[in-house]
Amino acid sequence: CCFLWQPCSFNELDPENTGFIAVENFTSLVEHHELQLDPSKLDMLLALVQSNEEGQVCYQELIELMSSKRSSSFRRAIANGRRTLQREILLDETGLGLYKRFVRYVAYEILPCETDRRWYFHQNRLCPPPVFIAVVTIVQIIVFMCYGIMLNKWVLQTYQPDFMKSPLVYHPGHRAQVWRFFSYMFMHVGLEQLGFNALLQLMIGVPLEMVHGILRISLLYMAGVLAGSLTVSITDMRAPVVGGSGGVYALCSAHLANVVMNWAGMRCPYKLLRMILALVCMSSEVGRAVWLRFSPPLPSSGPQPSFMAHLSGAVVGISMGLLILRSYEESLQKQCSWWVIIFSFITFLLFAIFWNIFAYELLGVQIPAPP
């Protein structure tokens, strides 16, 4: 396929340097040249040609295809020519190894379009591996084990006064220590919260990272974490925050919203039952967090952790996360809605910084003494 990148070859395809390739020239080249392409790319090249009504193919879109990048205009061209693709669907392919069967499973779990599923299946590589969610989960488990042994308490650790002395916990009295707005995701109330978060991270986060890449999924997760602590500092000003629920709910709400909006195209088995179970589990976790915040008598260490991080994480997932999941292999920077979301998030971030600097003193909020 390297011939497509050579200027002399491009001059043969586009002798007038218009930036477009005549369909006749391109079709002849595809049919007579021995292209070293995977079957999915070759099918999409032919679909791109056959779906074009103006008799020409944009050279830049061809470059994006060869480099495994797809613009929205290219995606529309492929969608228009999808009926010309003759390959069998992935479910009919046989003789696959264990890893390829898992990749096919992930494709049907995450992607709503058969063309996208075939594209992901044939171009998937283990480099880079989906390590972000796995590393975060492992660190969370190690930190919990260390504090469980130190405090000799595995459930409702926040009732232990020494728990709040951790330099990782977000506490309003320590909000000048900026790292706490992120590091609280490594601390958990108890085994029940850690188990719930770790299970969802691995079941939903790892497949999402395999499909959409470490950069996009880590951005979404960390945006949910940061939005969680900042929202608590604005709406529940006396409360601390622990747990990775902001990031977890960003991933889960984005995935569930994507499934609902592409319900007909999603081919994951028992999707309605799984959707109901996911909503019940997420609602139960929010209910547990609300109960913990208000119901128990307040211990000497002060208020219990807030539940607002769950809700703000879900908002991040439905806004930023849904756009990321709907833009598989597309450039986010070229989409106006992406910049609207980024501008909104930065505006919220600046407002939260201003609030944390001035509002506590102006409103006379009585913050519990930091441990």
Residue frames as qw, qx, qy, qz and C-alpha x, y, z in Angstrom:
[[0.000, 0.883, 0.470, 0.000, 0.00, 0.00, 0.00],
 [0.404, -0.580, 0.044, 0.705, 3.03, 2.29, 0.23],
 [0.356, 0.276, 0.508, 0.735, 2.64, 3.23, -3.46],
 [0.061, -0.841, -0.500, -0.197, -0.20, 5.52, -2.46],
 [0.400, -0.840, -0.062, 0.361, 2.23, 7.70, -0.54],
 [0.563, -0.164, 0.372, 0.720, 4.76, 8.16, -3.31],
 [0.203, 0.649, 0.009, -0.733, 4.51, 11.45, -5.29],
 [0.107, 0.280, -0.722, -0.624, 5.28, 9.80, -8.59],
 [0.009, 0.306, 0.949, 0.080, 2.45, 7.33, -8.13],
 [0.127, 0.664, 0.504, -0.538, 0.09, 10.12, -7.11],
 [0.136, 0.505, -0.332, -0.785, 1.01, 12.02, -10.29],
 [0.093, -0.033, -0.895, -0.435, -0.19, 9.03, -12.26],
 [0.025, -0.531, -0.828, 0.182, -3.46, 9.00, -10.34],
 [0.043, 0.901, 0.332, -0.275, -3.94, 12.78, -10.42],
 [0.623, 0.217, 0.236, 0.714, -1.97, 14.23, -13.33],
 [0.072, 0.729, 0.214, 0.646, -3.62, 17.67, -13.04],
 [0.309, 0.005, -0.568, 0.763, -2.91, 18.00, -9.27],
 [0.389, -0.499, -0.283, -0.721, -6.55, 18.64, -8.40],
 [0.272, -0.287, 0.687, -0.610, -6.47, 16.67, -5.16],
 [0.803, 0.122, 0.346, -0.470, -8.99, 14.17, -6.55],
 [0.200, -0.236, 0.899, 0.311, -8.57, 10.82, -8.29],
 [0.609, 0.140, -0.364, -0.691, -10.80, 9.81, -11.17],
 [0.810, -0.137, 0.441, -0.360, -12.88, 6.76, -10.31],
 [0.897, 0.418, -0.128, -0.065, -11.82, 4.99, -13.52],
 [0.383, 0.643, -0.586, 0.310, -8.11, 5.42, -12.74],
 [0.369, -0.459, 0.647, -0.484, -8.52, 4.36, -9.13],
 [0.904, 0.030, 0.262, -0.336, -10.65, 1.31, -9.91],
 [0.809, 0.501, -0.301, 0.054, -8.16, 0.15, -12.52],
 [0.153, 0.622, -0.651, 0.407, -5.29, 0.56, -10.08],
 [0.608, -0.313, 0.553, -0.475, -7.09, -1.37, -7.33],
 [0.942, 0.188, 0.133, -0.245, -7.96, -4.21, -9.69],
 [0.808, 0.508, -0.244, 0.173, -4.50, -4.58, -11.29],
 [0.135, 0.655, -0.583, 0.461, -2.14, -3.71, -8.47],
 [0.700, -0.212, -0.662, 0.164, -1.26, -6.27, -5.79],
 [0.252, -0.695, 0.194, -0.645, -2.31, -4.30, -2.75],
 [0.452, -0.025, -0.799, 0.396, -1.11, -5.62, 0.60],
 [0.374, -0.326, 0.152, -0.855, -4.29, -4.69, 2.42],
 [0.223, 0.100, 0.902, -0.356, -6.40, -6.53, 4.93],
 [0.069, 0.421, 0.827, 0.365, -9.78, -7.65, 3.48],
 [0.051, -0.783, -0.527, 0.328, -11.76, -5.01, 5.39],
 [0.107, -0.637, 0.158, 0.747, -9.72, -2.12, 4.00],
 [0.111, -0.035, 0.746, 0.656, -9.92, -3.46, 0.46],
 [0.023, 0.601, 0.793, 0.090, -13.71, -3.77, 0.75],
 [0.084, -0.816, -0.313, 0.479, -13.94, -0.22, 2.02],
 [0.164, -0.392, 0.435, 0.794, -11.76, 1.10, -0.79],
 [0.044, 0.245, 0.813, 0.527, -14.12, -0.45, -3.32],
 [0.071, -0.729, -0.664, 0.152, -17.14, 0.86, -1.40],
 [0.152, -0.661, -0.027, 0.734, -15.65, 4.35, -1.43],
 [0.081, -0.152, 0.618, 0.767, -15.28, 4.19, -5.19],
 [0.051, -0.377, -0.851, -0.361, -18.72, 2.74, -5.91],
 [0.123, -0.725, -0.597, 0.321, -20.56, 5.14, -3.60],
 [0.169, -0.452, 0.089, 0.871, -19.14, 8.26, -5.24],
 [0.464, 0.704, 0.532, -0.078, -21.56, 10.08, -7.52],
 [0.143, 0.925, -0.129, -0.327, -19.16, 12.75, -8.82],
 [0.864, 0.471, -0.092, 0.154, -16.75, 10.39, -10.52],
 [0.365, 0.630, -0.477, 0.493, -13.79, 11.21, -8.28],
 [0.782, -0.460, -0.367, 0.207, -12.21, 10.15, -4.98],
 [0.153, -0.946, 0.213, -0.192, -10.66, 12.64, -2.54],
 [0.655, 0.388, -0.551, 0.342, -6.95, 11.84, -2.17],
 [0.130, -0.477, 0.559, -0.665, -6.90, 13.04, 1.46],
 [0.816, -0.199, 0.220, -0.496, -9.68, 10.63, 2.40],
 [0.912, 0.245, -0.325, 0.040, -7.73, 7.86, 0.74],
 [0.318, 0.496, -0.596, 0.546, -4.68, 8.85, 2.83],
 [0.474, -0.390, 0.439, -0.656, -6.80, 8.75, 6.00],
 [0.957, -0.012, -0.048, -0.286, -8.01, 5.29, 5.14],
 [0.778, 0.356, -0.447, 0.260, -4.50, 3.99, 4.54],
 [0.176, 0.398, -0.594, 0.677, -3.36, 5.45, 7.90],
 [0.353, -0.391, -0.834, 0.162, -6.40, 3.96, 9.71],
 [0.030, 0.336, 0.347, -0.875, -7.97, 7.38, 10.25],
 [0.102, 0.520, 0.761, 0.375, -11.48, 8.12, 9.11],
 [0.093, 0.023, 0.095, -0.991, -13.01, 11.54, 8.71],
 [0.454, 0.370, 0.590, -0.555, -16.75, 12.07, 9.01],
 [0.551, 0.546, -0.238, -0.584, -17.02, 12.63, 5.25],
 [0.265, 0.316, -0.896, -0.167, -15.25, 9.33, 4.60],
 [0.219, 0.108, 0.894, -0.377, -17.57, 7.60, 7.04],
 [0.558, 0.476, 0.259, -0.629, -20.60, 8.93, 5.18],
 [0.472, 0.503, -0.573, -0.443, -19.13, 7.72, 1.91],
 [0.088, 0.151, -0.982, 0.065, -18.66, 4.25, 3.35],
 [0.375, 0.274, 0.696, -0.548, -22.19, 4.27, 4.77],
 [0.573, 0.517, -0.073, -0.631, -23.60, 5.18, 1.36],
 [0.548, 0.442, -0.656, -0.273, -21.72, 2.30, -0.25],
 [0.439, -0.325, 0.771, -0.327, -22.28, -0.27, 2.47],
 [0.863, 0.240, 0.278, -0.347, -24.57, -2.40, 0.26],
 [0.668, 0.616, -0.410, -0.079, -21.67, -3.10, -2.04],
 [0.141, -0.546, 0.795, -0.224, -19.68, -4.87, 0.70],
 [0.817, 0.060, -0.450, -0.356, -19.99, -8.60, 0.09],
 [0.265, 0.275, -0.846, 0.371, -18.01, -10.04, 3.01],
 [0.582, -0.476, -0.651, -0.100, -19.89, -12.15, 5.50],
 [0.383, -0.811, 0.118, -0.427, -20.64, -10.66, 8.91],
 [0.050, 0.576, -0.743, 0.337, -18.19, -11.40, 11.69],
 [0.701, -0.206, 0.514, -0.449, -20.52, -13.83, 13.45],
 [0.934, 0.309, 0.018, -0.177, -20.24, -16.17, 10.47],
 [0.380, 0.688, -0.607, 0.117, -16.43, -16.31, 10.48],
 [0.955, -0.292, -0.009, -0.049, -15.00, -19.60, 11.69],
 [0.856, 0.165, -0.181, 0.455, -11.61, -20.92, 12.73],
 [0.005, 0.843, -0.201, 0.499, -10.79, -17.94, 14.94],
 [0.514, 0.086, -0.664, 0.536, -8.34, -18.21, 17.83],
 [0.373, -0.605, -0.607, 0.355, -9.19, -17.33, 21.42],
 [0.203, -0.401, -0.081, 0.889, -7.93, -13.76, 21.17],
 [0.100, -0.071, -0.508, -0.852, -9.70, -13.07, 17.88],
 [0.322, -0.534, -0.759, -0.186, -12.94, -14.44, 19.32],
 [0.315, -0.602, -0.431, 0.594, -12.56, -12.05, 22.24],
 [0.091, -0.216, 0.216, 0.948, -11.92, -9.15, 19.82],
 [0.209, -0.316, -0.693, -0.614, -15.09, -10.10, 17.93],
 [0.355, -0.609, -0.683, 0.192, -17.00, -10.19, 21.23],
 [0.242, -0.486, -0.177, 0.821, -15.72, -6.70, 22.10],
 [0.000, 0.026, 0.469, 0.883, -16.69, -5.41, 18.65],
 [0.317, -0.476, -0.705, -0.420, -20.28, -6.56, 19.10],
 [0.393, -0.587, -0.558, 0.436, -20.39, -5.25, 22.68],
 [0.248, -0.521, -0.079, 0.813, -19.23, -1.73, 21.86],
 [0.022, 0.223, -0.433, -0.873, -19.87, -0.86, 18.20],
 [0.551, 0.404, 0.495, -0.536, -23.35, -0.46, 16.67],
 [0.601, 0.651, -0.204, -0.417, -22.41, -0.68, 12.97],
 [0.956, 0.046, 0.259, 0.128, -21.32, -3.85, 11.14],
 [0.598, 0.703, -0.130, 0.363, -18.89, -1.85, 8.98],
 [0.170, -0.804, 0.430, -0.373, -17.25, -0.42, 12.12],
 [0.843, -0.358, 0.382, -0.124, -17.13, -3.87, 13.67],
 [0.909, 0.323, 0.100, 0.244, -15.38, -5.34, 10.64],
 [0.314, 0.821, -0.255, 0.403, -12.98, -2.40, 10.54],
 [0.431, -0.712, 0.458, -0.312, -12.07, -2.81, 14.22],
 [0.948, -0.134, 0.288, -0.034, -11.79, -6.60, 13.94],
 [0.847, 0.421, 0.041, 0.322, -9.30, -6.51, 11.04],
 [0.326, 0.735, -0.258, 0.536, -7.17, -3.56, 12.17],
 [0.657, -0.726, 0.097, -0.179, -7.05, -4.42, 15.90],
 [0.626, 0.390, -0.540, 0.406, -3.56, -4.78, 17.35],
 [0.705, -0.555, -0.379, 0.229, -2.29, -5.35, 20.87],
 [0.495, -0.194, -0.073, 0.844, -0.03, -2.31, 20.68],
 [0.027, -0.374, 0.677, -0.633, -0.69, -0.25, 22.66],
 [0.332, -0.305, -0.891, 0.048, -2.47, -2.65, 25.06],
 [0.374, -0.705, -0.263, -0.543, -5.49, -1.47, 27.10],
 [0.564, -0.028, -0.605, 0.560, -3.49, -0.82, 30.28],
 [0.098, -0.410, 0.182, -0.888, -5.05, 2.35, 31.74],
 [0.721, -0.404, -0.101, -0.554, -8.16, 0.82, 33.30],
 [0.891, -0.104, -0.414, 0.153, -6.23, -2.24, 34.45],
 [0.455, 0.223, -0.422, 0.752, -3.51, -0.16, 36.13],
 [0.311, -0.430, 0.131, -0.837, -6.03, 2.12, 37.84],
 [0.847, -0.326, -0.231, -0.350, -7.96, -0.89, 39.17],
 [0.809, 0.003, -0.448, 0.380, -4.80, -2.61, 40.46],
 [0.213, 0.312, -0.361, 0.853, -3.62, 0.55, 42.24],
 [0.539, -0.430, -0.006, -0.724, -7.06, 1.00, 43.82],
 [0.908, -0.244, -0.328, -0.091, -7.00, -2.57, 45.13],
 [0.653, 0.129, -0.439, 0.603, -3.46, -2.21, 46.51],
 [0.053, -0.396, 0.250, -0.882, -4.31, 1.07, 48.29],
 [0.718, -0.398, -0.119, -0.558, -7.46, -0.44, 49.77],
 [0.888, -0.117, -0.414, 0.164, -5.59, -3.49, 51.00],
 [0.434, 0.256, -0.415, 0.758, -2.93, -1.31, 52.64],
 [0.283, -0.368, 0.208, -0.861, -5.48, 0.82, 54.50],
 [0.834, -0.289, -0.294, -0.367, -7.57, -2.22, 55.38],
 [0.790, -0.045, -0.474, 0.385, -4.59, -3.83, 57.07],
 [0.239, 0.279, -0.336, 0.867, -3.51, -0.57, 58.73],
 [0.423, -0.299, 0.122, -0.846, -7.00, 0.27, 60.05],
 [0.053, 0.051, 0.979, -0.188, -8.05, -3.35, 60.60],
 [0.440, 0.496, 0.465, -0.587, -11.37, -2.42, 58.99],
 [0.251, 0.032, 0.775, 0.579, -12.72, -3.52, 55.61],
 [0.021, -0.659, -0.666, -0.349, -16.27, -2.08, 55.56],
 [0.177, -0.940, -0.220, -0.193, -17.22, 1.56, 56.14],
 [0.694, -0.014, -0.196, 0.693, -13.60, 2.59, 56.60],
 [0.076, 0.600, 0.049, 0.795, -14.66, 6.24, 56.71],
 [0.623, -0.723, -0.181, -0.238, -15.94, 5.73, 60.26],
 [0.804, -0.270, -0.112, 0.518, -12.32, 5.25, 61.27],
 [0.063, -0.965, -0.001, 0.255, -10.89, 8.72, 62.09],
 [0.452, -0.500, 0.525, 0.519, -7.45, 7.77, 60.79],
 [0.586, 0.442, 0.606, 0.307, -8.95, 7.10, 57.35],
 [0.223, 0.946, 0.223, 0.078, -9.44, 10.83, 56.72],
 [0.379, -0.795, 0.309, 0.360, -5.80, 11.51, 57.55],
 [0.745, 0.157, 0.485, 0.429, -4.76, 9.95, 54.27],
 [0.088, -0.514, 0.243, 0.818, -3.07, 12.40, 51.87],
 [0.084, 0.133, 0.802, 0.577, -5.17, 10.89, 49.06],
 [0.020, 0.658, 0.741, -0.131, -8.64, 11.78, 50.38],
 [0.052, 0.495, 0.193, 0.846, -10.29, 14.98, 49.16],
 [0.313, -0.617, -0.587, 0.420, -11.22, 17.03, 52.23],
 [0.147, 0.902, 0.253, 0.318, -12.55, 20.61, 51.97],
 [0.446, -0.870, 0.119, 0.175, -10.05, 21.69, 54.60],
 [0.569, -0.375, 0.524, 0.511, -7.20, 20.51, 52.36],
 [0.637, 0.679, 0.365, 0.010, -8.54, 21.76, 49.04],
 [0.086, 0.907, -0.346, -0.223, -5.39, 23.87, 48.51],
 [0.401, -0.353, 0.812, 0.234, -3.59, 20.55, 47.96],
 [0.555, 0.410, -0.276, -0.669, -4.57, 20.25, 44.31],
 [0.256, 0.223, -0.921, -0.190, -3.63, 16.59, 43.86],
 [0.267, 0.140, 0.833, -0.465, -6.47, 15.57, 46.18],
 [0.587, 0.416, 0.045, -0.693, -8.99, 16.53, 43.47],
 [0.666, 0.376, -0.573, -0.293, -7.63, 13.51, 41.56],
 [0.216, 0.313, -0.893, 0.242, -6.05, 11.18, 44.12],
 [0.556, -0.088, 0.512, -0.649, -9.32, 10.54, 45.99],
 [0.812, 0.234, -0.300, -0.443, -10.19, 8.03, 43.24],
 [0.503, 0.297, -0.796, 0.158, -7.73, 5.56, 44.82],
 [0.130, -0.075, 0.751, -0.643, -9.53, 5.55, 48.20],
 [0.475, -0.294, -0.653, -0.512, -12.81, 3.73, 48.85],
 [0.575, -0.483, 0.178, -0.636, -15.41, 3.64, 51.61],
 [0.661, -0.277, 0.661, -0.220, -15.19, -0.12, 51.93],
 [0.336, -0.102, 0.886, 0.303, -15.06, -3.43, 50.17],
 [0.445, 0.597, 0.655, -0.127, -18.56, -2.97, 48.74],
 [0.284, 0.892, -0.025, -0.350, -17.71, 0.27, 46.89],
 [0.129, -0.592, 0.702, 0.374, -14.36, -1.01, 45.68],
 [0.440, 0.104, 0.882, 0.133, -15.90, -4.24, 44.38],
 [0.450, 0.740, 0.460, -0.193, -18.65, -2.39, 42.52],
 [0.181, 0.884, -0.241, -0.356, -16.27, 0.11, 40.92],
 [0.244, -0.462, 0.793, 0.313, -13.62, -2.45, 40.02],
 [0.520, 0.286, 0.804, 0.042, -16.19, -4.77, 38.42],
 [0.436, 0.831, 0.294, -0.179, -17.69, -2.04, 36.24],
 [0.006, -0.821, 0.434, 0.371, -14.28, -0.64, 35.30],
 [0.310, -0.289, 0.858, 0.290, -13.08, -4.00, 34.06],
 [0.472, 0.414, 0.778, 0.005, -16.33, -5.11, 32.39],
 [0.359, 0.878, 0.314, -0.042, -17.03, -1.81, 30.59],
 [0.098, -0.910, 0.269, 0.300, -13.81, 0.19, 30.73],
 [0.483, -0.341, 0.704, 0.395, -11.45, -2.41, 29.26],
 [0.522, 0.461, 0.661, 0.279, -13.60, -3.10, 26.14],
 [0.187, 0.964, 0.172, -0.086, -14.07, 0.64, 25.65],
 [0.255, -0.790, 0.435, 0.349, -10.33, 1.19, 25.89],
 [0.587, -0.022, 0.721, 0.366, -9.66, -1.63, 23.42],
 [0.435, 0.668, 0.554, 0.239, -11.94, 0.00, 20.83],
 [0.113, 0.970, 0.154, 0.152, -11.46, 3.72, 21.40],
 [0.582, 0.476, -0.312, 0.580, -7.87, 3.78, 22.67],
 [0.560, -0.363, -0.483, 0.567, -6.10, 4.71, 25.87],
 [0.161, 0.067, -0.049, 0.983, -6.03, 8.48, 25.23],
 [0.382, -0.373, -0.344, -0.772, -9.77, 8.95, 24.76],
 [0.698, -0.467, -0.533, -0.105, -10.87, 6.62, 27.56],
 [0.545, -0.237, -0.408, 0.693, -8.31, 7.94, 30.05],
 [0.004, -0.193, -0.047, -0.980, -9.43, 11.48, 29.19],
 [0.541, -0.443, -0.429, -0.571, -13.06, 10.55, 29.79],
 [0.713, -0.390, -0.540, 0.218, -12.30, 8.75, 33.06],
 [0.438, -0.151, -0.298, 0.835, -10.13, 11.53, 34.49],
 [0.158, -0.317, -0.188, -0.916, -12.63, 14.20, 33.38],
 [0.640, -0.503, -0.485, -0.320, -15.29, 12.33, 35.38],
 [0.664, -0.315, -0.450, 0.508, -12.99, 12.14, 38.40],
 [0.242, 0.028, -0.111, 0.963, -12.13, 15.84, 38.29],
 [0.346, -0.401, -0.327, -0.783, -15.74, 16.88, 37.69],
 [0.659, -0.464, -0.591, -0.017, -16.76, 14.75, 40.68],
 [0.522, -0.331, -0.386, 0.685, -14.50, 16.44, 43.21],
 [0.069, 0.100, 0.077, 0.990, -15.15, 19.93, 41.82],
 [0.437, -0.461, -0.495, -0.593, -18.92, 19.41, 41.91],
 [0.634, -0.499, -0.543, 0.233, -18.74, 18.29, 45.54],
 [0.401, -0.171, -0.216, 0.874, -16.66, 21.36, 46.41],
 [0.142, -0.194, -0.216, -0.946, -19.48, 23.52, 44.99],
 [0.591, -0.350, -0.422, -0.591, -22.68, 21.69, 45.96],
 [0.834, -0.480, -0.274, -0.006, -21.71, 19.82, 49.16],
 [0.261, 0.808, -0.343, 0.401, -19.06, 22.09, 50.55],
 [0.484, -0.637, 0.503, -0.328, -18.52, 20.42, 53.95],
 [0.966, -0.030, 0.229, -0.114, -18.20, 16.87, 52.64],
 [0.269, -0.526, 0.723, 0.358, -15.08, 14.88, 51.69],
 [0.817, 0.413, -0.173, -0.363, -14.91, 12.60, 48.63],
 [0.355, -0.407, 0.831, 0.133, -13.48, 9.10, 48.18],
 [0.684, 0.273, 0.676, -0.034, -13.80, 6.45, 45.47],
 [0.171, -0.179, 0.601, 0.760, -13.49, 6.32, 41.71],
 [0.358, 0.554, 0.733, -0.166, -17.23, 6.61, 41.12],
 [0.241, 0.771, -0.040, -0.588, -16.90, 9.84, 39.10],
 [0.105, 0.473, -0.731, -0.480, -14.77, 8.11, 36.47],
 [0.209, 0.124, 0.970, 0.025, -16.75, 4.87, 36.62],
 [0.351, 0.649, 0.571, -0.361, -20.09, 6.62, 36.08],
 [0.227, 0.687, -0.309, -0.617, -18.61, 8.63, 33.21],
 [0.023, 0.242, -0.901, -0.360, -17.70, 5.38, 31.43],
 [0.192, 0.307, 0.924, -0.124, -20.95, 3.58, 32.25],
 [0.324, 0.688, 0.371, -0.533, -23.33, 6.43, 31.42],
 [0.213, 0.584, -0.483, -0.617, -21.53, 7.06, 28.11],
 [0.005, 0.097, -0.961, -0.258, -21.75, 3.40, 27.14],
 [0.221, 0.456, 0.819, -0.268, -25.40, 3.01, 28.19],
 [0.308, 0.702, 0.108, -0.633, -26.40, 6.20, 26.36],
 [0.165, 0.454, -0.684, -0.546, -24.59, 4.98, 23.25],
 [0.103, 0.125, 0.985, 0.062, -26.41, 1.64, 23.45],
 [0.278, 0.605, 0.599, -0.445, -29.81, 3.35, 23.81],
 [0.281, 0.706, -0.137, -0.636, -29.20, 5.76, 20.91],
 [0.360, 0.419, -0.727, -0.407, -28.05, 2.88, 18.67],
 [0.662, -0.111, 0.617, -0.411, -30.46, 0.26, 20.00],
 [0.874, 0.400, 0.075, -0.265, -31.31, -1.31, 16.65],
 [0.581, 0.659, -0.473, 0.062, -27.67, -1.65, 15.60],
 [0.254, -0.557, 0.731, -0.303, -26.31, -3.10, 18.85],
 [0.791, 0.103, -0.545, -0.257, -25.92, -6.88, 18.58],
 [0.020, 0.324, -0.819, 0.473, -24.86, -7.70, 22.15],
 [0.447, -0.302, -0.824, -0.175, -26.99, -10.57, 23.58],
 [0.411, -0.630, -0.623, 0.214, -29.71, -9.89, 26.19],
 [0.267, 0.303, -0.064, 0.912, -29.17, -6.15, 25.83],
 [0.422, -0.617, -0.206, -0.631, -32.50, -5.19, 27.44],
 [0.819, -0.493, -0.285, 0.070, -31.92, -7.39, 30.49],
 [0.677, -0.042, -0.173, 0.714, -28.35, -6.18, 30.84],
 [0.046, 0.507, 0.062, 0.858, -29.45, -2.57, 30.50],
 [0.605, -0.649, -0.223, -0.403, -31.98, -3.02, 33.31],
 [0.845, -0.352, -0.240, 0.322, -29.43, -4.74, 35.54],
 [0.503, 0.207, -0.100, 0.833, -26.86, -2.01, 34.92],
 [0.183, -0.592, -0.097, -0.779, -29.35, 0.74, 35.77],
 [0.756, -0.581, -0.251, -0.166, -30.47, -1.11, 38.92],
 [0.798, -0.180, -0.210, 0.536, -26.88, -1.59, 40.07],
 [0.310, 0.330, -0.039, 0.891, -25.91, 2.03, 39.38],
 [0.398, -0.637, -0.170, -0.638, -29.05, 3.32, 41.11],
 [0.825, -0.482, -0.285, 0.071, -28.39, 1.07, 44.10],
 [0.659, -0.002, -0.190, 0.728, -24.84, 2.39, 44.41],
 [0.002, 0.478, 0.027, 0.878, -26.11, 5.99, 44.33],
 [0.643, -0.601, -0.260, -0.397, -28.74, 5.07, 46.93],
 [0.822, -0.301, -0.299, 0.379, -26.06, 3.55, 49.16],
 [0.435, 0.195, -0.117, 0.871, -23.96, 6.70, 48.83],
 [0.276, -0.576, -0.137, -0.757, -26.94, 8.95, 49.71],
 [0.786, -0.530, -0.300, -0.107, -27.76, 6.79, 52.73],
 [0.751, -0.130, -0.246, 0.599, -24.15, 6.91, 53.89],
 [0.226, 0.392, -0.026, 0.891, -24.02, 10.69, 53.51],
 [0.339, -0.456, -0.004, -0.823, -27.16, 11.53, 55.51],
 [0.781, -0.381, -0.382, -0.314, -28.54, 8.58, 57.45],
 [0.752, -0.190, -0.487, 0.401, -25.86, 7.38, 59.90],
 [0.378, -0.908, -0.068, 0.165, -24.98, 9.46, 62.97],
 [0.451, 0.805, -0.287, 0.259, -22.00, 11.60, 62.11],
 [0.847, -0.242, -0.239, 0.408, -18.81, 10.26, 63.66],
 [0.402, -0.784, -0.001, 0.474, -16.20, 12.44, 65.28],
 [0.502, -0.097, 0.457, 0.728, -14.34, 12.71, 61.99],
 [0.204, 0.390, -0.097, -0.893, -17.10, 14.85, 60.48],
 [0.736, 0.388, 0.067, -0.550, -19.50, 14.41, 57.51],
 [0.744, 0.020, 0.642, 0.187, -19.40, 11.26, 55.43],
 [0.240, -0.153, 0.573, 0.769, -18.31, 11.34, 51.75],
 [0.459, 0.444, 0.069, -0.767, -20.62, 13.03, 49.26],
 [0.633, 0.285, 0.715, 0.086, -22.57, 11.26, 46.51],
 [0.373, 0.828, 0.040, -0.416, -22.45, 14.17, 44.06],
 [0.118, -0.531, 0.716, 0.439, -19.40, 12.71, 42.31],
 [0.439, 0.232, 0.862, 0.101, -21.63, 9.91, 40.97],
 [0.385, 0.783, 0.445, -0.203, -24.04, 12.38, 39.38],
 [0.113, 0.857, -0.284, -0.416, -21.41, 14.68, 37.91],
 [0.306, -0.301, 0.834, 0.347, -19.58, 11.68, 36.44],
 [0.457, 0.463, 0.759, 0.032, -22.80, 10.62, 34.73],
 [0.282, 0.895, 0.127, -0.322, -23.21, 14.12, 33.27],
 [0.084, -0.673, 0.599, 0.425, -19.66, 13.99, 31.88],
 [0.400, -0.008, 0.890, 0.218, -20.38, 10.59, 30.36],
 [0.432, 0.660, 0.607, -0.095, -23.61, 11.64, 28.69],
 [0.235, 0.931, -0.050, -0.274, -21.99, 14.77, 27.21],
 [0.040, 0.740, -0.633, -0.225, -18.29, 14.27, 26.53],
 [0.442, -0.201, 0.874, 0.028, -18.34, 10.48, 26.70],
 [0.665, 0.497, 0.530, -0.172, -21.22, 9.96, 24.29],
 [0.427, 0.850, -0.199, -0.234, -19.52, 12.12, 21.66],
 [0.131, -0.598, 0.780, 0.128, -16.29, 10.14, 22.07],
 [0.528, 0.034, 0.847, -0.046, -18.05, 6.79, 21.69],
 [0.617, 0.664, 0.377, -0.189, -20.01, 7.98, 18.65],
 [0.321, 0.874, -0.320, -0.176, -16.80, 9.16, 16.96],
 [0.858, -0.211, 0.425, 0.199, -15.06, 5.84, 16.51],
 [0.651, 0.038, 0.425, 0.628, -11.93, 6.38, 14.38],
 [0.237, 0.832, 0.298, 0.403, -13.03, 9.95, 13.60],
 [0.384, 0.195, -0.256, 0.866, -11.14, 13.12, 14.44],
 [0.239, -0.727, -0.569, 0.302, -12.71, 14.90, 17.41],
 [0.262, -0.436, 0.018, 0.861, -10.85, 18.12, 16.64],
 [0.001, 0.096, 0.561, 0.822, -12.79, 18.56, 13.42],
 [0.246, -0.588, -0.747, -0.188, -16.18, 18.43, 15.16],
 [0.109, -0.558, 0.050, -0.821, -17.75, 21.66, 16.39],
 [0.740, -0.553, -0.213, -0.319, -19.66, 19.84, 19.15],
 [0.817, -0.126, -0.333, 0.454, -16.37, 18.61, 20.62],
 [0.312, 0.263, -0.192, 0.892, -15.07, 22.15, 21.04],
 [0.450, -0.571, -0.137, -0.673, -18.40, 23.23, 22.56],
 [0.859, -0.426, -0.285, 0.004, -18.04, 20.48, 25.18],
 [0.682, 0.026, -0.259, 0.684, -14.38, 21.34, 25.84],
 [0.022, 0.461, -0.047, 0.886, -15.27, 25.04, 26.21],
 [0.647, -0.568, -0.204, -0.465, -18.09, 24.15, 28.62],
 [0.867, -0.294, -0.303, 0.264, -15.80, 21.94, 30.70],
 [0.492, 0.186, -0.201, 0.826, -13.08, 24.62, 30.86],
 [0.245, -0.560, -0.066, -0.788, -15.69, 27.21, 31.87],
 [0.802, -0.513, -0.241, -0.188, -16.90, 24.91, 34.65],
 [0.794, -0.072, -0.281, 0.534, -13.28, 24.33, 35.71],
 [0.236, 0.359, -0.138, 0.893, -12.53, 28.07, 35.95],
 [0.498, -0.582, -0.128, -0.630, -15.76, 28.70, 37.86],
 [0.873, -0.386, -0.294, 0.059, -14.93, 25.89, 40.29],
 [0.621, 0.099, -0.270, 0.729, -11.43, 27.31, 40.87],
 [0.082, -0.477, 0.042, -0.874, -12.91, 30.74, 41.57],
 [0.710, -0.520, -0.243, -0.407, -15.49, 29.17, 43.88],
 [0.860, -0.250, -0.329, 0.300, -12.89, 27.23, 45.88],
 [0.449, 0.213, -0.223, 0.839, -10.74, 30.32, 46.33],
 [0.102, -0.258, 0.113, -0.954, -13.41, 32.83, 47.38],
 [0.570, -0.397, -0.427, -0.580, -16.82, 31.26, 48.08],
 [0.652, -0.306, -0.645, 0.255, -16.00, 29.39, 51.29],
 [0.299, -0.171, -0.362, 0.866, -14.94, 32.56, 53.08],
 [0.215, -0.158, -0.186, -0.946, -17.61, 34.79, 51.54],
 [0.645, -0.339, -0.497, -0.471, -20.40, 32.37, 52.48],
 [0.359, -0.534, 0.546, -0.537, -18.97, 31.68, 55.93],
 [0.887, -0.015, -0.413, -0.207, -19.05, 27.92, 55.46],
 [0.542, -0.616, 0.524, -0.228, -18.11, 26.04, 58.63],
 [0.717, 0.372, -0.586, -0.063, -15.69, 23.40, 57.38],
 [0.901, -0.432, -0.028, 0.021, -14.97, 20.44, 59.69],
 [0.255, -0.810, 0.510, 0.139, -11.47, 20.63, 61.04],
 [0.745, 0.455, -0.478, -0.094, -9.17, 18.71, 58.71],
 [0.927, -0.367, 0.010, 0.074, -7.65, 15.61, 60.33]]
